[in-house]
Amino acid sequence: MKVELLAPAGSIEAAYAAFANGSDAIYLAGPSFGARAYANNFSYDDIIEIIKYAHIINKKVYITVNTLIFENEINQVIEFLDFIYKNDCDAVIVQDLGLAEIIKRRYPDLAIHASTQMNIHTFDDAKKLKELGYKRIVMARETPLDVIKDIKEKIDIEIEVFVHGALCVSYSGNCYFSSFIGKRSGNRGRCAQPCRKEYSVLSFSKQQKSDWKYYLSPKDLCTLEYINKLNEYKVDSLKIEGRMKRPEYVAQVVKSYFHAINGEAEKEKEIKDLKKIFNRDFTKGFTFGEKNNNFINLKYQNHQGILIGKVVKTNKERITIKLLETLNIGDSIRIVGTKCDAITVNNMYVKEKLVKVASPNTLVTILAHEKNLDNANVFLTTSIKQLESLHLSYDFKNNRPKVFIDGICYLKDDYMILEIYDGKNKISLMSNEKTIPSEIDFSQRLYEQINKTKESNYEFKSLEVKVYNKIIPIKEVNHLRREAFSKLDEVRAINYHNRRIVDFDFDKLSLDKTESGIIAKVSKEEQLEAALLSNVKTIYVDNYNLYKKYSDNTDKEIIYVLPRINPNLSCNKAIASTISKVDGNNTSVYMNVTNSYSAYKLFSLGAKVVGLSVELSEKNIIELIDNFKEKFSKTLNFEIMVYGRYELMISKYCPLQKEYNCEHKNCNMCTKNDYYLVDRIGYIFPITKGDGCYTKILNSRRVHLLKYLPRLKEIGIKRFVLDFSIEDFNETKEIIQLYNLAFNGIIKDNEIDDVTYGHFNEGVL
């Protein structure tokens, strides 16, 4: 079976551009609940129009409902799902576990695709999703090829892989950077892209700070050269990122990958065209084994274009460029040297003569905004000819995808019959008027008139006209043709007949009560020793060696925190952050539980305690707990993080390796608690690591909800996690004492620097 080419659509025009250039399917969002909230997205009428059109031309439409859902949004999202289900959506892309459970029960034949926001990157996670009824997994962008191969060989589930476009530096669904520095949550589709800003690397011990660079800004993914490998591994769908991009971008990327899939790509030309339309430099990505040092573009975070020349002379506001590539009036260029400039070329001269186009190896003179641009490189950032050509590719008056049909025209009782057949559906229509005898053979004219298909969705691969020496008004022939095409459109527009919405309910949960109290989560031995000397009964340890050293040597409950990435280490009881490790364990606050249905799903999968999302406000927590008690269980085995530095990112990429040119794993630089990212405002973000040598970037401030403990207990929260990361022995000891007192009703706060209430009071966008 041919691999699917899946394109982004942030607008109707982008959808048409995708279909016209070879995509088999598109993905898009409605007005809400899509992970690109700032794209144009689609109105309800747009969605109806594009689904019908897609089905007519044998394409598919997947709808993204891949944000986390809060309790007070459940009814609204169900209304939207009812709408897209009734209007023939092919599949829904989901992140929220609770929402997926609702979809499975309410819409029995609606395919569920696991969003990349679910961070599915292991065989075990894929196997679990298959058991849960998912049809497809959009793999995490960091998933190695051998894991993808293993899943395809052993699990009957569809695999979708990103092949081109912007990359997240963090594992998807595991980034809270935008959420906590600007209240705009990536998990809610409102990422402010702090990864595209400049940072400096600070080392306190070395008393040094690096230059400002784009340490977290990945290059764009481009895997055009590796399509055959994905085909070899029987990947089901190749996904292009870009719902925020213009239609011409979609057209170009789809066209290039369509050529690659069909073995028609001229590699150098396609790469150049892709670079012209948009690039931040290209990387093959971690799936194809990209090295850490080639993943990030330290110098630039915006579109780079292609190098087309060099400034060889400046004269006041005029510059002369030696061209390597063609330059046209209307093109946009960027000049990069000791000074920089951005120019749209409105006038240019060759040998003092005004020209519209200048060829390679020509000296061309244009006006610039800056002076002293000698020896600067010149990059083409917009090719007007490329845009014009791409726009023509989806001009539906002149160029649109066609469905091939067979047709026959014959007489019956002097009425003309037109039958068309698409291989599955047959439409047969009779003219309203009778034909009349004619001495002239009218069959050729009839053939030409019926074969006027330019503005339709169809093209005849065969057309037979068996009407001889009869005449009928041309307007009647045109009406018959249009009516036949319209009837065929109606039939083809619906893929899923007799869809039914099922009323559903949930069984009550039977949960064992868990002990309440303060829990210390530690990552260093001195923190663990401080926790052991305190009166906390439970300690979470996210360092496996520490866990093994102490777990059998104390009467306290020591629980290992499984890595959020590749959690393959084994232990009797753990804190899980991935779907395959839930059964019998507690779940982490980073499992993105934001509604009672997600909590229900985790408990039904065997979770003992469920950690609630770090993005919940007090209002969100109250609504979740009230509905959970009403719908599922009076027993509330929930915990939240009340102290510590949130893990803003977890990444396969390491900025320290990039800065210090350390390309091997386990260099342990980040274990010294000495390295930080610093932003332009002056906030410092500690860089640490988790088991498996994955980079963690921590919040600059510690959440500190001490004064809210009585209120949280009143709401129904039973367990409160203190997350220690870079604290020393004494600070760990003092913080535990403070929270133990507060848990017992004695609020005795001391001054703690750099603290935040997170989203507890105001919530997240």
C-alpha positions in Angstrom: 0.0 0.0 0.0 1.3 3.4 -1.0 2.5 5.6 1.9 0.1 8.5 2.8 1.4 12.1 2.4 -0.2 14.2 5.1 -0.2 18.0 4.8 -1.0 20.8 7.2 -3.9 23.2 6.5 -4.3 26.4 8.4 -6.7 27.8 5.9 -9.0 26.7 3.0 -6.3 27.9 0.6 -3.7 25.8 2.2 -6.0 22.8 2.0 -6.5 23.3 -1.7 -2.7 23.8 -2.2 -2.1 20.5 -0.4 -4.6 18.5 -2.5 -3.5 20.1 -5.8 0.1 19.2 -5.2 -0.3 15.6 -4.2 -1.2 15.2 -0.6 -3.4 12.2 0.3 -4.8 13.8 3.4 -4.7 17.0 5.4 -5.0 17.8 9.1 -6.7 20.9 10.4 -8.3 22.5 13.5 -11.6 24.0 14.2 -12.1 27.3 16.1 -10.9 25.7 19.4 -8.9 22.8 20.8 -6.2 22.6 18.2 -2.5 22.8 19.1 -2.0 25.8 16.8 -4.5 28.3 18.3 -2.9 31.2 16.4 -3.3 29.7 13.0 -6.3 30.9 11.0 -8.0 27.6 11.5 -11.4 26.6 10.1 -15.0 27.7 10.8 -17.7 25.1 11.0 -18.8 26.0 7.4 -15.2 25.7 6.2 -14.9 22.2 7.8 -18.1 21.0 6.1 -16.9 22.3 2.7 -13.4 20.9 2.9 -14.4 17.4 4.1 -17.0 17.1 1.3 -14.5 18.3 -1.3 -11.7 16.0 0.1 -14.0 12.9 -0.1 -15.1 13.7 -3.6 -11.5 13.6 -4.8 -10.5 10.5 -2.7 -8.7 12.5 0.0 -9.0 12.4 3.8 -9.4 15.1 6.5 -8.1 14.6 10.1 -9.2 17.1 12.7 -6.9 18.1 15.5 -8.5 18.2 19.0 -5.0 17.8 20.5 -5.0 20.3 23.4 -5.5 19.4 27.0 -9.1 19.9 28.1 -10.2 21.5 31.3 -13.2 20.2 33.2 -15.4 23.2 32.3 -14.7 22.6 28.5 -15.9 19.0 28.3 -19.4 19.9 27.1 -18.0 22.3 24.5 -15.5 19.9 23.1 -18.2 17.1 22.9 -20.4 19.5 20.9 -17.5 20.1 18.5 -16.8 16.3 18.2 -20.5 15.7 17.6 -20.3 18.2 14.7 -17.2 16.8 13.0 -18.4 13.2 13.5 -21.8 13.9 11.9 -20.0 15.7 9.1 -17.8 12.8 8.1 -14.4 13.5 9.6 -12.0 10.7 8.9 -10.1 10.7 12.2 -9.5 12.9 15.2 -6.0 13.6 16.5 -6.0 13.6 20.4 -3.6 14.3 23.2 -5.9 14.2 26.2 -6.4 10.6 27.6 -9.9 11.5 29.0 -11.0 12.9 25.7 -9.8 9.8 23.9 -11.9 7.7 26.3 -15.0 9.8 25.5 -14.4 9.5 21.8 -14.1 5.7 22.0 -17.4 5.4 23.8 -19.5 8.1 22.1 -18.3 7.7 18.5 -17.8 4.0 17.8 -16.4 4.3 14.3 -14.3 7.4 14.6 -10.6 6.7 14.2 -8.4 8.0 17.0 -4.9 9.1 16.2 -2.5 9.7 19.1 -1.0 13.1 18.8 2.7 13.6 19.0 1.8 15.6 22.1 1.3 12.2 23.8 5.1 11.6 23.4 4.8 8.0 22.3 8.4 6.9 21.7 8.6 3.3 22.9 7.4 -0.1 21.8 5.6 -0.6 25.1 3.7 2.7 24.8 2.6 1.8 21.2 1.4 -1.6 22.3 -0.6 0.0 25.1 -2.3 2.4 22.7 -3.2 -0.4 20.4 -4.9 -2.2 23.4 -6.8 1.1 24.1 -8.2 1.3 20.6 -6.1 3.9 18.9 -5.8 3.4 15.2 -2.7 5.5 14.6 0.3 6.9 16.5 2.0 10.2 15.5 5.4 9.2 16.8 7.5 11.5 18.9 10.0 13.3 16.6 12.9 11.8 18.5 11.9 8.2 18.1 14.8 6.2 16.6 14.2 4.3 13.3 14.8 0.9 14.9 11.9 1.5 17.4 9.6 2.5 14.5 10.7 -0.6 12.6 10.0 -2.8 15.7 6.5 -1.4 16.2 5.6 -1.8 12.6 6.7 -5.4 12.5 5.1 -6.5 15.8 2.0 -4.3 16.4 -0.9 -3.8 14.1 -1.2 -0.1 14.4 -0.6 2.7 11.9 2.5 4.8 12.3 2.8 8.5 11.3 6.2 10.2 11.2 7.1 13.9 10.8 9.2 14.4 7.8 9.5 18.1 7.3 9.0 21.4 9.1 9.6 23.2 12.4 10.8 21.1 15.3 10.3 21.4 19.1 13.5 21.2 21.1 11.5 19.6 23.9 9.8 16.2 23.7 6.3 17.2 22.7 3.7 17.3 25.5 6.6 17.8 27.9 7.2 21.5 27.4 6.0 24.0 29.9 8.4 26.8 29.1 5.9 29.1 27.5 3.3 28.2 30.1 5.3 29.3 33.1 7.1 32.3 31.7 4.2 33.8 29.8 1.1 31.9 30.8 0.7 30.7 27.2 0.6 26.9 27.3 2.0 24.8 24.5 -0.3 22.0 25.7 -3.2 24.4 25.1 -2.0 25.4 21.6 -0.8 28.8 22.6 3.0 28.4 22.7 4.9 31.7 22.6 8.0 30.0 21.4 10.6 31.0 24.0 12.8 28.4 22.3 13.2 30.9 19.5 14.7 33.5 21.8 18.4 34.2 22.6 20.0 32.9 25.8 23.4 32.8 27.4 25.0 29.8 29.1 26.2 30.7 32.6 28.7 28.8 34.8 29.0 30.1 38.4 32.1 28.1 39.2 33.9 29.2 36.1 32.7 32.8 36.5 31.9 32.9 32.8 28.9 33.6 30.6 28.6 32.8 26.9 27.6 35.2 24.1 23.9 35.5 23.3 22.9 32.6 21.0 19.8 30.7 20.0 20.6 27.7 22.2 17.1 26.2 22.0 16.1 27.0 18.4 16.2 23.8 16.3 16.9 23.8 12.6 14.0 22.8 10.4 13.4 19.1 9.7 14.1 17.9 6.2 14.1 14.2 5.4 13.6 14.2 1.6 16.7 12.0 1.2 15.3 9.4 3.6 11.8 8.7 2.3 12.9 5.3 0.9 14.0 4.2 4.4 10.6 5.1 5.8 8.9 3.2 3.0 11.1 0.3 3.6 9.9 0.2 7.2 6.3 0.4 6.0 5.5 3.7 7.8 1.9 4.5 7.0 1.9 8.3 6.9 4.5 11.0 6.2 3.6 14.2 8.0 4.5 17.8 7.1 4.4 20.4 9.8 3.2 23.9 9.0 -0.4 24.9 9.9 0.9 28.4 10.6 2.5 28.6 7.2 1.1 30.2 4.0 -0.5 28.2 1.2 2.6 28.5 -1.1 4.7 26.9 1.6 2.3 23.9 1.8 2.2 23.7 -2.0 6.0 23.5 -2.3 6.7 21.1 0.5 3.9 18.7 -0.6 5.1 18.9 -4.2 8.7 18.1 -3.2 7.8 15.1 -1.0 5.2 13.9 -3.6 8.1 13.8 -6.1 10.3 12.0 -3.6 7.7 9.3 -2.7 7.1 8.6 -6.4 10.8 8.6 -7.3 10.6 11.7 -9.3 12.7 14.1 -7.1 15.7 15.9 -8.5 17.4 16.1 -5.1 19.4 19.4 -5.5 16.5 21.3 -7.1 14.0 20.1 -4.5 16.2 21.0 -1.6 16.9 24.5 -3.1 13.1 25.0 -3.6 12.4 23.9 -0.1 15.1 26.3 1.3 13.7 29.2 -0.8 10.2 28.8 0.6 11.4 28.5 4.3 14.3 27.2 6.3 16.2 27.8 9.4 18.9 25.5 8.0 18.0 21.9 7.7 18.5 18.9 10.0 17.7 15.2 9.4 16.4 15.0 12.9 17.0 12.6 15.8 15.0 9.8 14.1 17.7 9.6 11.5 20.5 9.9 14.0 21.3 13.6 13.9 24.2 14.7 16.1 23.5 17.0 18.9 25.8 19.7 17.5 24.0 19.8 14.2 20.5 20.0 15.6 20.4 23.7 16.6 21.0 26.9 14.6 22.8 29.1 17.1 23.0 32.2 14.9 19.5 32.6 13.5 16.0 31.6 14.4 14.3 33.0 11.3 14.0 32.1 7.6 17.5 31.8 6.0 16.6 31.5 2.3 19.5 30.6 -0.1 22.8 32.3 -0.7 22.6 34.1 -4.1 25.6 36.5 -4.1 28.0 38.8 -2.4 28.2 42.6 -2.0 31.3 43.7 -3.9 30.8 47.5 -3.8 28.9 50.1 -1.8 28.3 53.7 -2.9 26.2 55.6 -0.4 22.8 53.9 -0.5 23.6 51.8 -3.5 25.2 48.4 -3.4 26.5 46.2 -6.2 26.1 42.4 -5.9 27.9 39.6 -7.7 25.1 37.1 -8.3 25.3 33.4 -8.0 21.6 32.9 -8.7 18.9 34.7 -10.7 17.4 37.7 -9.1 14.0 39.1 -10.2 12.1 42.3 -9.5 9.8 41.6 -6.6 12.2 39.2 -4.8 13.1 39.8 -1.2 16.7 39.5 0.0 18.6 39.6 3.3 22.1 41.0 3.4 24.3 39.6 6.2 27.7 41.0 7.1 29.0 43.3 9.8 25.7 45.1 9.2 22.5 43.5 8.0 19.7 44.7 5.8 16.4 43.3 4.4 15.3 44.5 1.0 12.4 43.9 -1.4 13.9 44.5 -4.9 11.8 47.1 -6.6 14.4 48.5 -9.0 17.7 47.0 -10.1 20.3 48.0 -12.7 22.8 46.1 -14.8 25.4 48.3 -16.3 23.3 51.4 -15.5 20.3 49.9 -17.3 17.1 49.2 -15.5 16.2 45.4 -15.7 13.5 43.1 -14.5 15.7 40.0 -14.2 19.4 39.5 -13.6 21.2 36.3 -14.3 24.0 34.4 -12.4 27.5 35.9 -12.6 26.0 39.3 -13.3 26.9 42.5 -11.3 23.6 44.0 -10.3 23.1 47.4 -8.5 20.1 48.0 -6.1 19.2 50.5 -3.4 19.8 49.5 0.3 18.7 50.9 3.6 22.2 50.5 5.2 25.6 51.7 4.3 29.0 50.0 4.5 27.8 46.5 3.4 31.0 45.5 1.6 31.7 41.8 1.5 28.3 40.9 3.0 26.6 37.7 1.9 23.2 38.1 0.1 20.4 35.6 0.7 17.2 35.2 -1.3 14.4 35.0 1.2 11.4 35.3 -1.2 11.3 34.3 -4.8 8.5 36.0 -6.6 8.6 33.5 -9.5 8.4 30.6 -7.1 5.4 32.1 -5.3 3.6 32.8 -8.6 4.2 29.3 -9.9 3.0 27.7 -6.6 -0.1 29.9 -6.5 -1.0 28.8 -10.0 -0.6 25.1 -8.9 -3.8 25.5 -6.8 -5.7 27.9 -8.9 -8.8 25.8 -9.1 -10.3 27.5 -12.1 -7.4 26.2 -14.2 -5.8 23.5 -12.2 -7.5 21.1 -9.8 -7.2 17.4 -8.9 -9.4 15.2 -11.0 -11.3 11.9 -10.4 -11.2 9.7 -13.5 -14.6 8.4 -14.7 -16.2 6.5 -17.6 -19.1 7.9 -19.5 -21.7 6.8 -22.1 -24.4 8.8 -23.8 -27.2 7.1 -25.7 -30.8 7.4 -26.7 -33.9 6.0 -25.1 -37.3 6.8 -26.5 -35.8 9.9 -28.2 -34.5 11.2 -24.8 -30.8 11.4 -24.3 -29.3 9.4 -21.4 -26.0 10.3 -19.8 -24.4 7.7 -17.5 -21.1 8.3 -15.6 -19.3 5.7 -13.5 -16.4 6.2 -11.1 -15.7 2.5 -10.5 -18.0 2.3 -7.5 -21.0 4.7 -8.1 -23.1 5.0 -11.2 -25.2 8.1 -12.1 -27.8 7.9 -14.9 -29.8 10.9 -16.0 -32.3 11.6 -18.8 -32.6 14.8 -20.7 -35.7 16.9 -20.0 -36.2 17.5 -23.7 -36.5 15.0 -26.5 -34.0 14.9 -29.3 -35.2 15.7 -32.8 -34.0 14.3 -36.1 -31.1 15.9 -38.0 -29.4 15.3 -41.3 -26.2 16.3 -39.6 -24.3 13.9 -37.4 -24.3 15.7 -34.0 -22.3 13.0 -32.1 -18.9 14.8 -32.2 -20.4 18.1 -31.0 -22.1 16.1 -28.2 -18.8 14.5 -27.3 -17.0 17.8 -27.1 -19.7 19.4 -25.0 -20.0 16.5 -22.5 -16.2 16.4 -22.2 -16.0 20.0 -20.9 -14.8 19.0 -17.5 -12.4 21.8 -16.7 -14.4 23.4 -13.8 -15.6 20.0 -12.4 -13.9 17.5 -10.2 -13.9 14.9 -12.9 -12.1 13.9 -16.1 -13.3 11.2 -18.5 -10.8 8.4 -19.1 -13.4 7.0 -21.6 -16.5 8.6 -23.1 -18.7 6.9 -25.7 -21.4 8.9 -27.5 -24.1 6.7 -29.3 -26.3 9.5 -30.5 -26.4 9.8 -34.3 -28.4 12.2 -36.5 -30.2 13.7 -33.6 -30.1 17.2 -32.3 -30.7 18.7 -28.8 -30.1 22.2 -27.4 -26.6 22.7 -26.2 -28.0 24.2 -22.9 -29.7 20.9 -22.3 -26.5 19.0 -22.8 -24.7 21.3 -20.4 -27.4 21.0 -17.8 -27.3 17.2 -18.1 -23.5 17.1 -17.7 -23.5 19.5 -14.7 -26.4 17.6 -13.0 -24.6 14.3 -13.4 -21.4 15.6 -11.9 -23.4 17.2 -9.1 -25.2 14.0 -8.3 -21.8 12.1 -8.3 -20.4 14.8 -6.0 -23.3 14.2 -3.5 -22.7 10.4 -3.5 -18.9 10.7 -3.2 -18.9 13.4 -0.5 -20.0 10.9 2.2 -17.6 8.3 3.3 -19.3 7.1 6.5 -23.0 6.3 6.3 -25.4 5.8 9.2 -23.0 7.2 11.9 -24.6 7.1 15.3 -23.7 8.8 18.5 -23.9 6.5 21.5 -25.0 7.7 25.0 -22.5 6.4 27.4 -21.7 6.2 31.1 -18.8 5.1 33.3 -18.7 2.4 35.9 -17.9 3.6 39.4 -14.2 3.1 40.4 -13.3 1.0 43.4 -10.1 2.6 44.8 -8.0 1.7 47.7 -7.5 4.7 50.0 -3.9 5.9 50.1 -2.1 7.6 52.9 -2.0 11.4 52.9 0.9 13.5 53.7 4.0 15.4 52.6 6.2 13.6 50.0 9.8 14.6 49.3 11.0 14.1 45.7 14.8 14.2 45.6 17.5 13.9 43.0 20.8 14.2 45.0 22.1 12.1 47.9 22.3 15.1 50.3 18.6 15.8 49.6 17.8 12.1 50.3 19.7 12.1 53.5 17.8 15.2 54.7 14.5 13.6 53.8 15.5 10.4 55.6 16.1 12.5 58.8 12.7 14.2 58.5 9.3 12.8 59.4 8.1 12.3 55.8 7.0 8.7 55.3 7.4 8.6 51.5 10.3 9.7 49.3 10.4 9.8 45.5 13.9 9.4 44.1 14.6 10.2 40.4 18.1 8.8 40.4 18.2 5.1 39.9 21.5 4.5 41.6 20.3 6.4 44.7 17.1 4.4 44.7 18.9 1.1 44.6 21.3 2.2 47.3 18.7 3.3 49.8 15.4 1.5 48.9 16.1 -1.6 51.1 18.0 0.2 53.9 15.2 2.3 55.5 11.7 1.8 56.9 10.5 4.7 54.8 8.7 4.2 51.5 11.2 4.8 48.8 9.7 5.0 45.3 11.6 5.4 42.1 10.6 8.1 39.6 10.8 6.4 36.2 12.4 8.6 33.5 9.9 10.4 31.3 12.0 9.3 28.4 12.6 5.6 27.8 11.4 4.4 31.2 12.9 0.9 30.9 14.4 0.4 34.4 12.5 -1.9 36.7 11.4 -1.6 40.3 8.5 -2.9 42.5 6.6 0.4 42.5 7.3 3.6 40.6 6.2 7.0 39.6 5.1 6.7 35.9 5.0 9.4 33.2 4.2 7.2 30.3 1.0 5.2 29.4 2.6 1.8 29.4 3.9 2.1 33.0 0.7 3.2 34.7 -0.5 -0.2 36.0 0.4 -0.7 39.7 2.2 2.6 40.0 1.6 6.3 40.9 1.4 8.7 38.0 3.5 11.9 37.7 2.3 15.4 37.7 3.8 15.6 34.2 1.2 13.1 32.8 -1.0 16.1 31.9 -4.1 15.2 33.8 -6.4 18.2 33.5 -9.9 16.7 33.8 -11.7 14.0 35.7 -12.0 11.8 32.6 -8.2 11.6 32.3 -7.9 10.8 36.0 -10.6 8.1 35.5 -8.7 6.5 32.7 -5.4 6.3 34.6 -7.2 4.8 37.7 -8.9 2.3 35.4 -5.5 1.3 34.0 -4.3 0.5 37.5 -2.8 3.8 38.8 -2.8 3.9 42.6 -2.3 7.7 42.9 -2.8 10.2 40.1 -0.7 13.4 40.0 -2.6 16.4 38.7 -1.2 18.6 36.0 1.1 21.5 37.0 -0.9 23.7 34.7 -4.1 23.6 36.8 -5.4 26.5 38.8 -7.3 26.2 42.1 -10.6 26.7 40.1 -9.6 23.9 37.7 -8.7 21.6 40.6 -12.0 22.2 42.3 -14.0 21.5 39.2 -12.0 18.4 38.4 -12.5 17.0 42.0 -16.1 17.9 42.2 -16.9 16.1 39.0 -14.7 13.1 39.8 -16.5 12.6 43.1 -19.9 12.9 41.4 -19.1 10.6 38.4 -16.5 8.1 39.4 -15.5 7.8 43.1 -15.7 9.5 46.5 -12.1 8.2 47.1 -9.6 10.9 46.1 -6.2 9.6 45.5 -4.7 12.7 44.0 -1.4 14.5 44.6 0.0 17.8 43.4 3.3 19.5 43.4 3.4 22.3 45.9 7.1 23.2 46.0 10.0 23.1 43.6 11.2 24.1 40.2 8.9 22.9 37.4 10.7 20.9 34.6 10.1 23.4 31.8 11.6 21.1 29.1 12.9 17.7 28.7 15.0 17.2 25.6 17.2 14.8 23.8 19.3 17.8 22.8 21.9 19.2 25.2 22.9 22.9 25.1 26.0 22.2 27.2 27.2 19.7 24.6 26.6 22.3 22.0 28.4 25.1 23.9 31.4 23.1 25.1 31.6 20.7 22.1 31.1 17.6 24.2 29.5 15.2 21.8 29.4 12.1 24.0 26.8 11.0 26.5 27.2 11.1 30.3 29.7 13.8 30.4 28.0 14.7 33.7 28.5 18.4 33.3 24.9 19.0 34.1 25.0 17.0 37.4 27.2 19.7 39.0 24.3 22.1 39.4 26.6 24.8 38.0 25.1 25.5 34.5 22.2 27.8 33.7 20.5 29.3 30.7 20.0 33.1 31.1 17.4 35.1 29.2 17.6 38.7 28.2 15.5 39.7 31.2 18.0 38.1 33.6 16.1 35.0 34.7 18.3 32.0 35.1 17.1 28.5 34.3 19.1 25.6 35.8 20.2 22.8 33.5 20.1 19.3 34.9 19.7 15.8 33.6 17.6 12.8 34.2 18.4 9.1 34.0 19.3 8.3 30.5 21.2 11.5 29.9 18.2 13.6 28.9 18.4 17.4 29.4 16.0 19.0 31.9 15.6 22.8 31.9 14.1 23.9 35.2 12.1 27.0 36.0 13.9 30.1 37.2 11.5 30.3 40.2 10.3 27.7 42.6 6.6 27.2 43.0 5.8 27.7 46.7 2.2 27.0 47.7 2.8 26.7 51.5 0.0 29.1 52.5 -2.5 27.3 50.3 -2.1 23.9 52.0 -5.1 24.1 54.3 -7.3 25.1 51.3 -5.9 22.3 49.2 -6.6 19.8 52.0 -10.2 21.1 52.2 -10.6 20.7 48.5 -9.7 17.0 48.8 -6.1 16.8 47.8 -4.3 14.3 50.0 -0.7 14.2 49.0 1.7 17.1 48.5 5.0 16.7 46.6 8.1 18.8 47.4 10.3 18.6 44.4 14.0 19.2 45.2 16.4 19.7 42.3 19.4 22.0 43.1 18.8 22.5 46.9 21.4 21.4 49.4 21.0 19.4 52.6 20.1 22.3 54.9 17.6 23.9 52.5 15.9 20.6 51.8 15.6 19.9 55.6 14.2 23.4 56.2 11.6 23.2 53.4 10.4 19.8 54.6 10.0 21.1 58.1 8.0 24.1 56.9 5.6 21.9 54.9 5.1 19.3 57.6 4.1 22.1 60.0 1.7 23.5 57.4 0.2 20.1 56.7 -0.6 19.9 60.4 -2.2 23.3 60.4 0.8 25.5 61.4 1.7 28.0 58.7 5.2 29.3 59.5 6.5 30.7 56.3 10.1 32.0 56.0 11.6 34.1 53.3 12.3 32.0 50.2 13.8 33.8 47.2 12.5 33.5 43.6 9.2 31.9 44.3 6.0 31.8 42.2 2.4 30.5 42.7 2.6 29.1 39.2 -0.9 29.0 37.7 -2.7 28.3 41.0 -4.3 31.7 41.2 -4.8 32.9 37.7 -4.7 29.8 35.5 -3.2 29.4 32.1 -4.2 30.6 28.7 
